[in-house]
Amino acid sequence: MKRVIWMISGLNRRMMKLLFALALIAYIASVWGTYTNMRSIQEQGDLKIEQIIEEAVAPLKEKIHDLEQSVSQKYPPVKFLSEKDRKRILITGGAGFVGSHLTDKLMMDGHEVTVVDNFFTGRKRNVEHWIGHENFELINHDVVEPLYIEGLAKRVGARLLLASTSEVYGDPEVHPQSEDYWGHVNPIGPRACYDEGKRVAETMCYAYMKQEGVEVRVARIFNTFGSRMHMNDGRVVSNFILQALQGEPLTVYGTGSQTRAFQYVSDLVNGLVLLMNSNISSPVNLGNPEEHTILEFARLIKSLVVSRSQIQFLSEAQDDPQRRRPDIRKAKMLLGWEPVVPLEEGLNKTIQYFSRELEHQANNQYIPKPKAARMKKGRPRHN
């Protein structure tokens, strides 16, 4: 009996061991299945997380790429100058229309240029293609806080170039206007602040030259046009082009028989650089001697734009010069300078520029309207 019981007990133990082994195998299989399922879910989750991260990072990668592109931007070609030939040049108003083109010219010639501007009419994007260049520096400054550049010129022995204007001749009684003509200006008229302001600027420069020995160059600039003109400056070129492009009437003051002579900005800049490097201390006219009436000019722009705009005649303005044409014999003889860009070629370039500006501003939901010519007591600017 004991033997039978022992045998049964032995069988039970073996059975228990087998059952335990099977249970252990089943447990291991269950754990392994759970682990593999969890691993599969984790892998899928990891893939999903990676996808989300990739989608979030993609715009950042694009911005980083853009930044890398801007940091490694290619500047316009710059000529190499040795230390003794390279000049350090300060341009006040260097982000404006003429100033920015002069900046381009001097930078590409290999000089070091510092631009000072308060961006009231100038724009940073006129010179932004130079930002970061080792020869270029941009200072945001308003000359309401004086820079005393005349004192700086004296201290470092620099030459001072004044950008004067044909407005110093006023409404001339001599035609064409040469540099020895003293002008015909109404000192209390609606144009007096600008006209007399430029005249006194010339006076002060020459007085400082005589008193302190600072070298002075004076350019009397006649009507100039080209890219980077401010769209709402009220000048005849920008007004006519803007009006023609937008299908609005081209506004002519009086009969339109007043004459002007228009030069393209690149011609002016070349003349300024030649004058700055010359030994000519007396004023020099820089302008195009090709004379046109305002009405002819309006019709020409209307034709080049292929515009359906009408020409609208408004009342004549007070003290508006009737004839304006430079005598440039001095510039020709002493500088070897004269304008070379044909009027229509320059106008077509300017029209393309204004078309792009309009498109750019339309995309930003802002369409500028032609600004009425600057007037005071009925006086426009046909400049």
ROLUM-78283 format. One record per residue (C-alpha): residue number from 1; chain; x, y, z. Coordinates in steps of 0.05 Angstrom, whole numbers, plus 32768, in hexadecimal, padded with zeros to 4 digits. Example, Ala and Ser with C-alpha at 12.3 -4.5 7.8 and 13.67 -1.06 7.14 Angstrom:
2
<marnu=1	mise=A	px=80F6	py=7FA6	pz=809C>
<marnu=2	mise=A	px=8111	py=7FEB	pz=808F>
end
This chain:
383
<marnu=1	mise=A	px=8000	py=8000	pz=8000>
<marnu=2	mise=A	px=8038	py=802F	pz=8013>
<marnu=3	mise=A	px=805A	py=801D	pz=7FD3>
<marnu=4	mise=A	px=801C	py=802E	pz=7FAB>
<marnu=5	mise=A	px=8014	py=806F	pz=7FCF>
<marnu=6	mise=A	px=805E	py=8080	pz=7FC3>
<marnu=7	mise=A	px=8056	py=8071	pz=7F79>
<marnu=8	mise=A	px=8018	py=809D	pz=7F75>
<marnu=9	mise=A	px=803C	py=80D3	pz=7F9C>
<marnu=10	mise=A	px=8078	py=80CE	pz=7F6C>
<marnu=11	mise=A	px=8049	py=80D3	pz=7F31>
<marnu=12	mise=A	px=8028	py=8110	pz=7F50>
<marnu=13	mise=A	px=806B	py=8131	pz=7F5A>
<marnu=14	mise=A	px=807F	py=8124	pz=7F12>
<marnu=15	mise=A	px=803C	py=813D	pz=7EFC>
<marnu=16	mise=A	px=8043	py=817B	pz=7F26>
<marnu=17	mise=A	px=8088	py=8187	pz=7F0A>
<marnu=18	mise=A	px=806D	py=817F	pz=7EC3>
<marnu=19	mise=A	px=8033	py=81AC	pz=7ED1>
<marnu=20	mise=A	px=8061	py=81DE	pz=7EF1>
<marnu=21	mise=A	px=808F	py=81DB	pz=7EB5>
<marnu=22	mise=A	px=8055	py=81E4	pz=7E85>
<marnu=23	mise=A	px=803B	py=821E	pz=7EAF>
<marnu=24	mise=A	px=8080	py=823D	pz=7EAF>
<marnu=25	mise=A	px=8085	py=8234	pz=7E63>
<marnu=26	mise=A	px=8040	py=8252	pz=7E5B>
<marnu=27	mise=A	px=8053	py=828C	pz=7E87>
<marnu=28	mise=A	px=8093	py=8298	pz=7E62>
<marnu=29	mise=A	px=806E	py=8294	pz=7E20>
<marnu=30	mise=A	px=803A	py=82C5	pz=7E3A>
<marnu=31	mise=A	px=806F	py=82F6	pz=7E53>
<marnu=32	mise=A	px=8096	py=82F0	pz=7E12>
<marnu=33	mise=A	px=8056	py=82FD	pz=7DEA>
<marnu=34	mise=A	px=8046	py=833A	pz=7E14>
<marnu=35	mise=A	px=808D	py=8353	pz=7E0D>
<marnu=36	mise=A	px=808E	py=834A	pz=7DC2>
<marnu=37	mise=A	px=804A	py=836D	pz=7DBC>
<marnu=38	mise=A	px=8061	py=83A5	pz=7DE8>
<marnu=39	mise=A	px=80A1	py=83AB	pz=7DBF>
<marnu=40	mise=A	px=8079	py=83AD	pz=7D7F>
<marnu=41	mise=A	px=804B	py=83E3	pz=7D9B>
<marnu=42	mise=A	px=8088	py=8409	pz=7DB4>
<marnu=43	mise=A	px=80AA	py=8405	pz=7D71>
<marnu=44	mise=A	px=806B	py=841E	pz=7D4E>
<marnu=45	mise=A	px=8065	py=8455	pz=7D82>
<marnu=46	mise=A	px=80AE	py=8467	pz=7D78>
<marnu=47	mise=A	px=80A3	py=846B	pz=7D2D>
<marnu=48	mise=A	px=8067	py=8497	pz=7D38>
<marnu=49	mise=A	px=808C	py=84C4	pz=7D68>
<marnu=50	mise=A	px=80C7	py=84C8	pz=7D37>
<marnu=51	mise=A	px=8096	py=84DC	pz=7D00>
<marnu=52	mise=A	px=8077	py=8512	pz=7D2C>
<marnu=53	mise=A	px=80BC	py=852D	pz=7D3F>
<marnu=54	mise=A	px=80D2	py=852C	pz=7CF6>
<marnu=55	mise=A	px=8094	py=8553	pz=7CE1>
<marnu=56	mise=A	px=80A1	py=8587	pz=7D18>
<marnu=57	mise=A	px=80EB	py=858D	pz=7D0A>
<marnu=58	mise=A	px=80E4	py=8593	pz=7CBE>
<marnu=59	mise=A	px=80D2	py=85DE	pz=7CBE>
<marnu=60	mise=A	px=810B	py=85EA	pz=7CEF>
<marnu=61	mise=A	px=813B	py=85C6	pz=7CC1>
<marnu=62	mise=A	px=8123	py=85F2	pz=7C88>
<marnu=63	mise=A	px=812D	py=8631	pz=7CB1>
<marnu=64	mise=A	px=8173	py=861A	pz=7CC5>
<marnu=65	mise=A	px=8182	py=860E	pz=7C7C>
<marnu=66	mise=A	px=8169	py=8654	pz=7C6A>
<marnu=67	mise=A	px=8194	py=8671	pz=7CA2>
<marnu=68	mise=A	px=81D1	py=864B	pz=7C89>
<marnu=69	mise=A	px=81C3	py=8665	pz=7C43>
<marnu=70	mise=A	px=81BD	py=86AD	pz=7C5C>
<marnu=71	mise=A	px=81FC	py=86A7	pz=7C86>
<marnu=72	mise=A	px=8223	py=868C	pz=7C4B>
<marnu=73	mise=A	px=8201	py=86BD	pz=7C1B>
<marnu=74	mise=A	px=8227	py=86D3	pz=7BDE>
<marnu=75	mise=A	px=8234	py=871D	pz=7BDD>
<marnu=76	mise=A	px=8239	py=8745	pz=7B9D>
<marnu=77	mise=A	px=827F	py=8741	pz=7B80>
<marnu=78	mise=A	px=82AF	py=876D	pz=7BA6>
<marnu=79	mise=A	px=82F1	py=8785	pz=7B8A>
<marnu=80	mise=A	px=832E	py=877A	pz=7BB6>
<marnu=81	mise=A	px=8353	py=87B9	pz=7BCA>
<marnu=82	mise=A	px=8394	py=87BE	pz=7BF0>
<marnu=83	mise=A	px=8394	py=87E1	pz=7C33>
<marnu=84	mise=A	px=83B1	py=8821	pz=7C16>
<marnu=85	mise=A	px=837D	py=8824	pz=7BDE>
<marnu=86	mise=A	px=8340	py=8810	pz=7C07>
<marnu=87	mise=A	px=8319	py=884B	pz=7C23>
<marnu=88	mise=A	px=82EB	py=884D	pz=7C60>
<marnu=89	mise=A	px=82AC	py=8872	pz=7C4B>
<marnu=90	mise=A	px=8271	py=888A	pz=7C74>
<marnu=91	mise=A	px=822F	py=8895	pz=7C4F>
<marnu=92	mise=A	px=81F7	py=88B9	pz=7C73>
<marnu=93	mise=A	px=81B4	py=88A4	pz=7C56>
<marnu=94	mise=A	px=81D7	py=8867	pz=7C37>
<marnu=95	mise=A	px=8199	py=883C	pz=7C39>
<marnu=96	mise=A	px=8170	py=886C	pz=7C0F>
<marnu=97	mise=A	px=8166	py=886F	pz=7BC4>
<marnu=98	mise=A	px=81A7	py=888F	pz=7BAC>
<marnu=99	mise=A	px=81CF	py=887D	pz=7BEB>
<marnu=100	mise=A	px=81C3	py=8832	pz=7BE4>
<marnu=101	mise=A	px=81DB	py=8832	pz=7B9B>
<marnu=102	mise=A	px=8218	py=885A	pz=7BB0>
<marnu=103	mise=A	px=8224	py=8826	pz=7BE7>
<marnu=104	mise=A	px=8221	py=87EE	pz=7BB4>
<marnu=105	mise=A	px=8253	py=8811	pz=7B86>
<marnu=106	mise=A	px=8285	py=881F	pz=7BBE>
<marnu=107	mise=A	px=827F	py=87DA	pz=7BDC>
<marnu=108	mise=A	px=828A	py=87B8	pz=7B99>
<marnu=109	mise=A	px=82C6	py=87E5	pz=7B8E>
<marnu=110	mise=A	px=82E5	py=87C6	pz=7BCC>
<marnu=111	mise=A	px=82DD	py=87FE	pz=7BFF>
<marnu=112	mise=A	px=82C4	py=87FA	pz=7C47>
<marnu=113	mise=A	px=8280	py=881B	pz=7C4E>
<marnu=114	mise=A	px=825A	py=8830	pz=7C8C>
<marnu=115	mise=A	px=8211	py=8843	pz=7C7F>
<marnu=116	mise=A	px=81EB	py=886F	pz=7CB0>
<marnu=117	mise=A	px=81A0	py=8873	pz=7CA6>
<marnu=118	mise=A	px=8161	py=887B	pz=7CD0>
<marnu=119	mise=A	px=8137	py=8855	pz=7C9C>
<marnu=120	mise=A	px=8104	py=888C	pz=7C99>
<marnu=121	mise=A	px=8104	py=888C	pz=7C4D>
<marnu=122	mise=A	px=813E	py=885B	pz=7C44>
<marnu=123	mise=A	px=8134	py=8810	pz=7C4D>
<marnu=124	mise=A	px=8160	py=87DB	pz=7C6B>
<marnu=125	mise=A	px=8151	py=87AC	pz=7C31>
<marnu=126	mise=A	px=8174	py=87DC	pz=7C02>
<marnu=127	mise=A	px=81B6	py=87C8	pz=7C22>
<marnu=128	mise=A	px=81A6	py=8786	pz=7C43>
<marnu=129	mise=A	px=81CE	py=8760	pz=7C0F>
<marnu=130	mise=A	px=820D	py=877D	pz=7C2F>
<marnu=131	mise=A	px=81FC	py=876D	pz=7C77>
<marnu=132	mise=A	px=8231	py=8740	pz=7C95>
<marnu=133	mise=A	px=8266	py=8753	pz=7C62>
<marnu=134	mise=A	px=82A8	py=8765	pz=7C84>
<marnu=135	mise=A	px=82AC	py=87A7	pz=7C5F>
<marnu=136	mise=A	px=8266	py=87BE	pz=7C70>
<marnu=137	mise=A	px=8246	py=87DC	pz=7CAE>
<marnu=138	mise=A	px=81FF	py=87F5	pz=7CB8>
<marnu=139	mise=A	px=81EC	py=8827	pz=7CEF>
<marnu=140	mise=A	px=81A4	py=883A	pz=7CFF>
<marnu=141	mise=A	px=81AA	py=8882	pz=7D14>
<marnu=142	mise=A	px=8182	py=88C2	pz=7D0D>
<marnu=143	mise=A	px=81AB	py=8901	pz=7D01>
<marnu=144	mise=A	px=817C	py=8926	pz=7D30>
<marnu=145	mise=A	px=81B4	py=890F	pz=7D5E>
<marnu=146	mise=A	px=81EE	py=892F	pz=7D37>
<marnu=147	mise=A	px=8227	py=8905	pz=7D1D>
<marnu=148	mise=A	px=8254	py=8941	pz=7D12>
<marnu=149	mise=A	px=8270	py=8923	pz=7CD2>
<marnu=150	mise=A	px=8293	py=8964	pz=7CC0>
<marnu=151	mise=A	px=82BB	py=895F	pz=7D01>
<marnu=152	mise=A	px=82C9	py=8915	pz=7CF2>
<marnu=153	mise=A	px=82E1	py=8928	pz=7CAC>
<marnu=154	mise=A	px=8310	py=895B	pz=7CCA>
<marnu=155	mise=A	px=832B	py=892B	pz=7CFF>
<marnu=156	mise=A	px=833B	py=88F2	pz=7CCF>
<marnu=157	mise=A	px=834C	py=891C	pz=7C92>
<marnu=158	mise=A	px=8310	py=8902	pz=7C6A>
<marnu=159	mise=A	px=82F0	py=8922	pz=7C2E>
<marnu=160	mise=A	px=82A7	py=8939	pz=7C33>
<marnu=161	mise=A	px=8276	py=892E	pz=7BF9>
<marnu=162	mise=A	px=8235	py=8955	pz=7BFC>
<marnu=163	mise=A	px=81FB	py=893C	pz=7BD2>
<marnu=164	mise=A	px=81DC	py=897E	pz=7BBF>
<marnu=165	mise=A	px=81A5	py=898A	pz=7B8B>
<marnu=166	mise=A	px=8190	py=89AF	pz=7B4D>
<marnu=167	mise=A	px=815D	py=89D0	pz=7B7A>
<marnu=168	mise=A	px=8192	py=8A02	pz=7B8E>
<marnu=169	mise=A	px=8184	py=8A23	pz=7B4B>
<marnu=170	mise=A	px=813A	py=8A2C	pz=7B5D>
<marnu=171	mise=A	px=810F	py=8A41	pz=7B22>
<marnu=172	mise=A	px=814A	py=8A53	pz=7AF5>
<marnu=173	mise=A	px=814D	py=8A8F	pz=7AC8>
<marnu=174	mise=A	px=818B	py=8A72	pz=7AA6>
<marnu=175	mise=A	px=8186	py=8A34	pz=7A7A>
<marnu=176	mise=A	px=81A7	py=8A03	pz=7A7D>
<marnu=177	mise=A	px=81C1	py=8A0C	pz=7AC4>
<marnu=178	mise=A	px=820C	py=8A0D	pz=7ACE>
<marnu=179	mise=A	px=8231	py=8A0B	pz=7B10>
<marnu=180	mise=A	px=8241	py=8A55	pz=7B10>
<marnu=181	mise=A	px=81F7	py=8A68	pz=7B0E>
<marnu=182	mise=A	px=81E0	py=8A80	pz=7B53>
<marnu=183	mise=A	px=8198	py=8A6C	pz=7B4A>
<marnu=184	mise=A	px=8154	py=8A8C	pz=7B50>
<marnu=185	mise=A	px=8133	py=8A75	pz=7B91>
<marnu=186	mise=A	px=80F8	py=8A91	pz=7BB7>
<marnu=187	mise=A	px=8113	py=8A8F	pz=7BFF>
<marnu=188	mise=A	px=80CE	py=8A8F	pz=7C1F>
<marnu=189	mise=A	px=80A8	py=8A65	pz=7BEB>
<marnu=190	mise=A	px=808B	py=8A1F	pz=7BF4>
<marnu=191	mise=A	px=80CB	py=8A00	pz=7BD9>
<marnu=192	mise=A	px=80F9	py=8A2C	pz=7C02>
<marnu=193	mise=A	px=8109	py=89FB	pz=7C3B>
<marnu=194	mise=A	px=8127	py=89C7	pz=7C0C>
<marnu=195	mise=A	px=8146	py=89F8	pz=7BDA>
<marnu=196	mise=A	px=8165	py=8A25	pz=7C0E>
<marnu=197	mise=A	px=8177	py=89EA	pz=7C3A>
<marnu=198	mise=A	px=81A3	py=89CE	pz=7C03>
<marnu=199	mise=A	px=81C0	py=8A13	pz=7BF3>
<marnu=200	mise=A	px=81D4	py=8A1F	pz=7C3C>
<marnu=201	mise=A	px=81F1	py=89D8	pz=7C40>
<marnu=202	mise=A	px=8220	py=89EA	pz=7C07>
<marnu=203	mise=A	px=8230	py=8A2C	pz=7C2A>
<marnu=204	mise=A	px=8241	py=8A0A	pz=7C6B>
<marnu=205	mise=A	px=826C	py=89D4	pz=7C4A>
<marnu=206	mise=A	px=8296	py=8A08	pz=7C25>
<marnu=207	mise=A	px=829B	py=8A33	pz=7C63>
<marnu=208	mise=A	px=82B5	py=89F7	pz=7C8A>
<marnu=209	mise=A	px=82E6	py=89E7	pz=7C53>
<marnu=210	mise=A	px=8302	py=8A2D	pz=7C55>
<marnu=211	mise=A	px=8304	py=8A2F	pz=7CA1>
<marnu=212	mise=A	px=831C	py=89E9	pz=7CB2>
<marnu=213	mise=A	px=833D	py=89D1	pz=7C72>
<marnu=214	mise=A	px=830E	py=8995	pz=7C68>
<marnu=215	mise=A	px=8309	py=897F	pz=7C1F>
<marnu=216	mise=A	px=82C3	py=8988	pz=7C04>
<marnu=217	mise=A	px=82A1	py=896E	pz=7BC5>
<marnu=218	mise=A	px=825B	py=8985	pz=7BB1>
<marnu=219	mise=A	px=822F	py=8961	pz=7B7E>
<marnu=220	mise=A	px=81F2	py=8987	pz=7B64>
<marnu=221	mise=A	px=81C5	py=894C	pz=7B53>
<marnu=222	mise=A	px=818F	py=8954	pz=7B1F>
<marnu=223	mise=A	px=8151	py=8928	pz=7B18>
<marnu=224	mise=A	px=8163	py=88DF	pz=7B24>
<marnu=225	mise=A	px=813A	py=889F	pz=7B21>
<marnu=226	mise=A	px=8143	py=8854	pz=7B27>
<marnu=227	mise=A	px=8137	py=8818	pz=7B52>
<marnu=228	mise=A	px=812F	py=8820	pz=7B9E>
<marnu=229	mise=A	px=8109	py=8862	pz=7B96>
<marnu=230	mise=A	px=80D6	py=8868	pz=7BCD>
<marnu=231	mise=A	px=8092	py=8859	pz=7BAF>
<marnu=232	mise=A	px=806E	py=8891	pz=7BD4>
<marnu=233	mise=A	px=80A1	py=88C8	pz=7BD1>
<marnu=234	mise=A	px=8075	py=88F4	pz=7BA5>
<marnu=235	mise=A	px=80A9	py=88FD	pz=7B6F>
<marnu=236	mise=A	px=8095	py=8900	pz=7B26>
<marnu=237	mise=A	px=80B6	py=88BF	pz=7B11>
<marnu=238	mise=A	px=809B	py=8894	pz=7B49>
<marnu=239	mise=A	px=8057	py=88B6	pz=7B44>
<marnu=240	mise=A	px=804F	py=88AB	pz=7AF9>
<marnu=241	mise=A	px=8067	py=8863	pz=7AFA>
<marnu=242	mise=A	px=803C	py=8850	pz=7B35>
<marnu=243	mise=A	px=7FFF	py=8872	pz=7B17>
<marnu=244	mise=A	px=800A	py=8851	pz=7AD3>
<marnu=245	mise=A	px=8013	py=880B	pz=7AF2>
<marnu=246	mise=A	px=7FD4	py=8812	pz=7B1B>
<marnu=247	mise=A	px=7FAA	py=882F	pz=7AE3>
<marnu=248	mise=A	px=7FA0	py=8872	pz=7B05>
<marnu=249	mise=A	px=7FA4	py=88B6	pz=7AE4>
<marnu=250	mise=A	px=7FEA	py=88D3	pz=7ADC>
<marnu=251	mise=A	px=7FE8	py=8916	pz=7AFF>
<marnu=252	mise=A	px=800A	py=8950	pz=7ADB>
<marnu=253	mise=A	px=800C	py=8994	pz=7AFC>
<marnu=254	mise=A	px=7FFF	py=89CF	pz=7ACE>
<marnu=255	mise=A	px=8006	py=89C3	pz=7A83>
<marnu=256	mise=A	px=8040	py=8992	pz=7A8B>
<marnu=257	mise=A	px=806E	py=89C0	pz=7A63>
<marnu=258	mise=A	px=80A0	py=89C4	pz=7A9D>
<marnu=259	mise=A	px=80E1	py=89A1	pz=7A89>
<marnu=260	mise=A	px=810D	py=8972	pz=7AB0>
<marnu=261	mise=A	px=814A	py=8948	pz=7AA1>
<marnu=262	mise=A	px=814B	py=8901	pz=7ABD>
<marnu=263	mise=A	px=8188	py=88D6	pz=7ACA>
<marnu=264	mise=A	px=818B	py=888D	pz=7ADF>
<marnu=265	mise=A	px=81A7	py=8880	pz=7B24>
<marnu=266	mise=A	px=81E4	py=8857	pz=7B0D>
<marnu=267	mise=A	px=81FC	py=8893	pz=7AE4>
<marnu=268	mise=A	px=81F6	py=88C0	pz=7B21>
<marnu=269	mise=A	px=821C	py=888F	pz=7B4E>
<marnu=270	mise=A	px=8255	py=888B	pz=7B1C>
<marnu=271	mise=A	px=8259	py=88D7	pz=7B1B>
<marnu=272	mise=A	px=8259	py=88DB	pz=7B67>
<marnu=273	mise=A	px=8293	py=88AB	pz=7B6D>
<marnu=274	mise=A	px=82BB	py=88D0	pz=7B38>
<marnu=275	mise=A	px=82AE	py=8912	pz=7B5B>
<marnu=276	mise=A	px=82C0	py=88F6	pz=7B9F>
<marnu=277	mise=A	px=8304	py=88DF	pz=7B84>
<marnu=278	mise=A	px=8311	py=8920	pz=7B5E>
<marnu=279	mise=A	px=8334	py=8960	pz=7B71>
<marnu=280	mise=A	px=82F8	py=898B	pz=7B5F>
<marnu=281	mise=A	px=82E4	py=89B4	pz=7B9B>
<marnu=282	mise=A	px=82AE	py=89DF	pz=7B79>
<marnu=283	mise=A	px=8267	py=89C5	pz=7B6D>
<marnu=284	mise=A	px=825B	py=8996	pz=7B32>
<marnu=285	mise=A	px=8219	py=8989	pz=7B0E>
<marnu=286	mise=A	px=8206	py=8940	pz=7B06>
<marnu=287	mise=A	px=81CA	py=8936	pz=7ADA>
<marnu=288	mise=A	px=81B1	py=8923	pz=7A95>
<marnu=289	mise=A	px=81B0	py=895D	pz=7A64>
<marnu=290	mise=A	px=8178	py=893A	pz=7A3C>
<marnu=291	mise=A	px=813C	py=8966	pz=7A4A>
<marnu=292	mise=A	px=80F3	py=894F	pz=7A49>
<marnu=293	mise=A	px=80B1	py=8971	pz=7A5B>
<marnu=294	mise=A	px=8089	py=8952	pz=7A94>
<marnu=295	mise=A	px=8051	py=8942	pz=7A63>
<marnu=296	mise=A	px=8081	py=891E	pz=7A34>
<marnu=297	mise=A	px=809B	py=88F7	pz=7A6F>
<marnu=298	mise=A	px=8055	py=88E3	pz=7A85>
<marnu=299	mise=A	px=8044	py=88CA	pz=7A3F>
<marnu=300	mise=A	px=8085	py=88A3	pz=7A3B>
<marnu=301	mise=A	px=8079	py=887F	pz=7A7D>
<marnu=302	mise=A	px=8031	py=8871	pz=7A69>
<marnu=303	mise=A	px=804A	py=8852	pz=7A28>
<marnu=304	mise=A	px=8081	py=8828	pz=7A49>
<marnu=305	mise=A	px=8051	py=880D	pz=7A7D>
<marnu=306	mise=A	px=801D	py=8801	pz=7A46>
<marnu=307	mise=A	px=7FEA	py=8821	pz=7A74>
<marnu=308	mise=A	px=7FA3	py=8839	pz=7A66>
<marnu=309	mise=A	px=7FAB	py=8870	pz=7A99>
<marnu=310	mise=A	px=7F95	py=88B6	pz=7A85>
<marnu=311	mise=A	px=7FBE	py=88F5	pz=7A91>
<marnu=312	mise=A	px=7F9D	py=8924	pz=7AC2>
<marnu=313	mise=A	px=7FB0	py=896D	pz=7AC5>
<marnu=314	mise=A	px=7FAF	py=8990	pz=7B08>
<marnu=315	mise=A	px=7FBA	py=89D9	pz=7B1B>
<marnu=316	mise=A	px=8001	py=89F3	pz=7B13>
<marnu=317	mise=A	px=802B	py=89F7	pz=7B52>
<marnu=318	mise=A	px=804C	py=8A34	pz=7B70>
<marnu=319	mise=A	px=8097	py=8A3D	pz=7B61>
<marnu=320	mise=A	px=809A	py=89FD	pz=7B38>
<marnu=321	mise=A	px=80D9	py=8A05	pz=7B0C>
<marnu=322	mise=A	px=80C5	py=8A0C	pz=7AC4>
<marnu=323	mise=A	px=8106	py=89F4	pz=7AA5>
<marnu=324	mise=A	px=813C	py=89C8	pz=7AC2>
<marnu=325	mise=A	px=8178	py=89AE	pz=7A9C>
<marnu=326	mise=A	px=81C0	py=89A6	pz=7AB3>
<marnu=327	mise=A	px=81FD	py=89C1	pz=7A90>
<marnu=328	mise=A	px=822E	py=8987	pz=7A9B>
<marnu=329	mise=A	px=826A	py=89A1	pz=7A75>
<marnu=330	mise=A	px=8291	py=89A6	pz=7AB6>
<marnu=331	mise=A	px=8284	py=895D	pz=7AC7>
<marnu=332	mise=A	px=8295	py=8947	pz=7A81>
<marnu=333	mise=A	px=82D6	py=896F	pz=7A7F>
<marnu=334	mise=A	px=82F1	py=8963	pz=7AC5>
<marnu=335	mise=A	px=82D3	py=891F	pz=7AD7>
<marnu=336	mise=A	px=82CA	py=88FF	pz=7A93>
<marnu=337	mise=A	px=8282	py=88F1	pz=7AA8>
<marnu=338	mise=A	px=823F	py=88F3	pz=7A84>
<marnu=339	mise=A	px=8200	py=88C8	pz=7A88>
<marnu=340	mise=A	px=8201	py=8889	pz=7A5F>
<marnu=341	mise=A	px=81BF	py=8865	pz=7A70>
<marnu=342	mise=A	px=8188	py=8877	pz=7A3D>
<marnu=343	mise=A	px=8148	py=8892	pz=7A5C>
<marnu=344	mise=A	px=811B	py=885A	pz=7A44>
<marnu=345	mise=A	px=814B	py=8824	pz=7A5C>
<marnu=346	mise=A	px=814E	py=8843	pz=7AA1>
<marnu=347	mise=A	px=8102	py=884C	pz=7AA3>
<marnu=348	mise=A	px=80F6	py=8803	pz=7A90>
<marnu=349	mise=A	px=8123	py=87EC	pz=7AC9>
<marnu=350	mise=A	px=80FF	py=881A	pz=7AF9>
<marnu=351	mise=A	px=80BA	py=8803	pz=7AE1>
<marnu=352	mise=A	px=80CF	py=87BA	pz=7AED>
<marnu=353	mise=A	px=80E5	py=87CD	pz=7B33>
<marnu=354	mise=A	px=80A4	py=87EF	pz=7B43>
<marnu=355	mise=A	px=807C	py=87B4	pz=7B27>
<marnu=356	mise=A	px=80A1	py=8785	pz=7B56>
<marnu=357	mise=A	px=8095	py=87B4	pz=7B90>
<marnu=358	mise=A	px=804A	py=87B6	pz=7B81>
<marnu=359	mise=A	px=8047	py=876B	pz=7B7D>
<marnu=360	mise=A	px=806D	py=8764	pz=7BBE>
<marnu=361	mise=A	px=8040	py=8794	pz=7BE2>
<marnu=362	mise=A	px=8001	py=8774	pz=7BC4>
<marnu=363	mise=A	px=8017	py=8732	pz=7BE2>
<marnu=364	mise=A	px=801A	py=8756	pz=7C25>
<marnu=365	mise=A	px=7FD4	py=8772	pz=7C1C>
<marnu=366	mise=A	px=7FEC	py=87B9	pz=7C13>
<marnu=367	mise=A	px=7FE5	py=87E0	pz=7BD2>
<marnu=368	mise=A	px=8005	py=8825	pz=7BD4>
<marnu=369	mise=A	px=7FE1	py=885D	pz=7BB3>
<marnu=370	mise=A	px=8008	py=8892	pz=7B8D>
<marnu=371	mise=A	px=8016	py=88C8	pz=7BBE>
<marnu=372	mise=A	px=8002	py=890E	pz=7BA9>
<marnu=373	mise=A	px=803F	py=8937	pz=7B98>
<marnu=374	mise=A	px=8059	py=8959	pz=7BD6>
<marnu=375	mise=A	px=8035	py=8999	pz=7BDA>
<marnu=376	mise=A	px=8034	py=89D6	pz=7C05>
<marnu=377	mise=A	px=8004	py=8A0C	pz=7BF0>
<marnu=378	mise=A	px=7FF8	py=89E6	pz=7BB0>
<marnu=379	mise=A	px=8041	py=89D5	pz=7B9F>
<marnu=380	mise=A	px=8052	py=8990	pz=7B83>
<marnu=381	mise=A	px=8097	py=8972	pz=7B79>
<marnu=382	mise=A	px=80A7	py=8968	pz=7B30>
<marnu=383	mise=A	px=80ED	py=8951	pz=7B45>
end
